[in-house]
Amino acid sequence: MNDHPEVPVAPVLAFEPPYYVAVFTAVRTQEQDGYRETDARMEELVKAIPGFLGMDHAQTPGGLGITVGYFRDADALTRWSADTEHRAAQRRGRAEWYESYTLHVAKVERSSGFTRA
């Protein structure tokens, strides 16, 4: 299942460190009413956060979803985690959409990339 069909298949570019990443890994429930709409709204909101750099999404055939958000600094990440609509979506996710999830936050000290010409 791809919840982001319009996203080109390319990783977010490497940024000049330091910056922060939030890695959200989840297994969803069968109940997904309202998920797509809420997911689209969360993408709209996070893109408006000053210091938001981008995000990558991946889904395994077995149902493990991974979203990595990139933020210029800890303040940008804090603004995202404190957003009122985001907090409400988190509560709904725990109540309805997620079987389990983990969140890892890290400061990136090294970053590089490659693109075939």
Buried (B, 14 or more C-beta within 10 A) or exposed (E): EEBBEEEEEEEBEBBEEEBBBBBBBBBBBEEBEEBEEBBEEBBEBBEEBEBBBBBBBEBEEEEEBBBBBBBBBBEBBBBBEEBEEBEEBBEBBEEBBBEEBEEEBEEBEEBEEEEEE
